[in-house]
Amino acid sequence: MKKSLFLFFASFSIICGLSLGGVAQTKTPRINKRESHQQKRIFQGAKSGELTRKEFVGLEKEQAQIRIMERRAKSDGEVTKRERARLQRELNQSNRHIYRQKHDKQDRN
């Protein structure tokens, strides 16, 4: 009885450890934080009138594409350095687009 109980807990802990290890490799806290910050900037720009409706829609589409890329990168259970670098490049480009759209001379009427 003790031996079977021990084997059960040993196998259970190994399975939990393996599953948690896979989750840890797919976490992207820095990317998530940047996405959240950019999203807030877009909404703030729309609220203040710095962004036109067309600019707002375009920036939102760009953010949606980045989220799709992130989901694809996570789909195999691991986000590689190459995938992280690509996501960071896309976020950098998106950041520049947000800045340019908010600081151009177009305002929502």
Secondary structure, 3 states (H helix, E strand, C coil): CHHHHHHHHHHHHHHHHHHHHHHHHHCCHHHHHHHHHHHHHHHHHHHHCCCCHHHHHHHHHHHHHHHHHHHHHHCCCCCCHHHHHHHHHHHHHHHHHHHHHHHCCCCCC
